[in-house]
């Protein structure tokens, strides 16, 4: 029998009991309205149940989660990265956009009934 997925704090803030993924790790994806499939493609360790548990936690603790997100964004804005790190971030963002586009195309193909067998 599978154990219940819980949100616990092991010192890094609220995180899934099933992995080291924190609530704050997923907030940007929720803000970008990524689908569960998109999030799981980016973080293959997650299941739909994991994402649902974090989503539920965010809904139940919205003010605290968003205040922490604001603090994180403020800290990040004050930081500067070396050029090689900025390049890695740029490529990661481009990969995310490409994945979102790929998922959108697949969904459109499914709606049109154009999905090839394979």
C-alpha positions as CSV (number, residue, x, y, z in Angstrom):
1,X,0.0,0.0,0.0
2,X,1.4,3.4,-1.0
3,X,2.0,5.8,1.9
4,X,0.1,9.1,1.9
5,X,2.0,12.0,0.3
6,X,2.5,14.7,2.9
7,X,4.1,18.1,3.0
8,X,6.7,18.2,5.7
9,X,9.6,20.5,6.8
10,X,13.1,18.9,6.9
11,X,14.7,22.3,7.4
12,X,14.5,23.6,3.8
13,X,10.9,24.7,4.0
14,X,7.7,22.7,3.2
15,X,8.6,19.8,0.9
16,X,7.1,16.6,-0.3
17,X,7.5,13.6,1.9
18,X,8.3,11.5,-1.2
19,X,11.2,13.6,-2.5
20,X,13.4,16.7,-1.9
21,X,11.2,18.8,-4.0
22,X,9.9,21.8,-2.0
23,X,6.7,23.7,-2.4
24,X,8.6,26.7,-3.6
25,X,10.2,24.6,-6.3
26,X,6.8,24.2,-7.9
27,X,5.3,27.7,-7.4
28,X,6.8,29.2,-10.6
29,X,5.3,26.3,-12.7
30,X,1.9,26.9,-11.1
31,X,2.3,30.6,-11.8
32,X,3.1,29.8,-15.5
33,X,0.0,27.5,-15.5
34,X,2.1,24.5,-16.6
35,X,0.2,21.3,-16.8
36,X,1.0,18.3,-14.6
37,X,2.5,16.6,-17.7
38,X,4.8,19.6,-18.3
39,X,5.9,19.7,-14.7
40,X,6.6,15.9,-14.7
41,X,8.6,16.3,-18.0
42,X,10.8,18.9,-16.2
43,X,10.9,17.0,-12.9
44,X,10.5,13.3,-13.8
45,X,10.7,12.3,-10.1
46,X,7.3,13.8,-9.5
47,X,3.9,12.0,-9.9
48,X,0.6,13.6,-10.5
49,X,-0.3,12.8,-6.9
50,X,2.8,14.7,-5.7
51,X,1.9,17.7,-7.7
52,X,-1.7,17.6,-6.5
53,X,-0.4,17.5,-2.9
54,X,1.7,20.6,-3.4
55,X,-1.1,22.4,-5.3
56,X,-3.4,21.6,-2.4
57,X,-0.8,22.9,0.1
58,X,-0.4,26.1,-1.9
59,X,-4.2,26.6,-1.9
60,X,-4.4,26.0,1.9
61,X,-1.4,28.2,2.7
62,X,-1.6,30.7,-0.1
63,X,-0.5,33.9,1.8
64,X,2.5,32.3,3.4
65,X,3.6,30.6,0.2
66,X,3.2,33.8,-1.9
67,X,5.1,35.8,0.8
68,X,8.0,33.4,0.6
69,X,7.9,33.5,-3.2
70,X,8.1,37.3,-3.0
71,X,11.1,37.1,-0.7
72,X,12.8,34.6,-3.1
73,X,12.1,36.8,-6.1
74,X,13.5,39.8,-4.2
75,X,16.7,37.9,-3.3
76,X,17.1,36.6,-6.8
77,X,16.7,40.1,-8.3
78,X,19.5,41.3,-6.1
79,X,21.9,38.6,-7.3
80,X,24.0,38.6,-10.3
81,X,25.3,35.4,-11.9
82,X,28.5,34.8,-13.9
83,X,27.9,34.8,-17.7
84,X,28.2,31.0,-17.9
85,X,25.4,30.5,-15.4
86,X,23.3,33.0,-17.2
87,X,23.8,31.0,-20.4
88,X,22.7,27.8,-18.6
89,X,19.6,29.6,-17.3
90,X,18.9,31.0,-20.8
91,X,19.1,27.5,-22.3
92,X,16.9,26.0,-19.5
93,X,14.3,28.6,-20.2
94,X,14.4,27.9,-23.9
95,X,14.0,24.2,-23.2
96,X,11.0,24.9,-21.0
97,X,9.4,27.0,-23.8
98,X,10.2,24.3,-26.4
99,X,8.6,21.6,-24.1
100,X,5.5,23.8,-23.6
101,X,5.2,24.3,-27.4
102,X,5.7,20.5,-28.0
103,X,2.9,19.7,-25.5
104,X,0.6,22.3,-27.0
105,X,1.2,20.7,-30.5
106,X,0.5,17.2,-29.2
107,X,-2.7,18.4,-27.5
108,X,-3.8,20.1,-30.7
109,X,-3.0,16.9,-32.7
110,X,-5.0,14.8,-30.2
111,X,-8.0,17.2,-30.6
112,X,-7.7,16.9,-34.4
113,X,-7.3,13.1,-34.3
114,X,-4.0,13.4,-36.0
115,X,-1.9,11.4,-33.6
116,X,0.3,8.9,-35.5
117,X,0.3,5.3,-34.3
118,X,3.6,4.3,-32.7
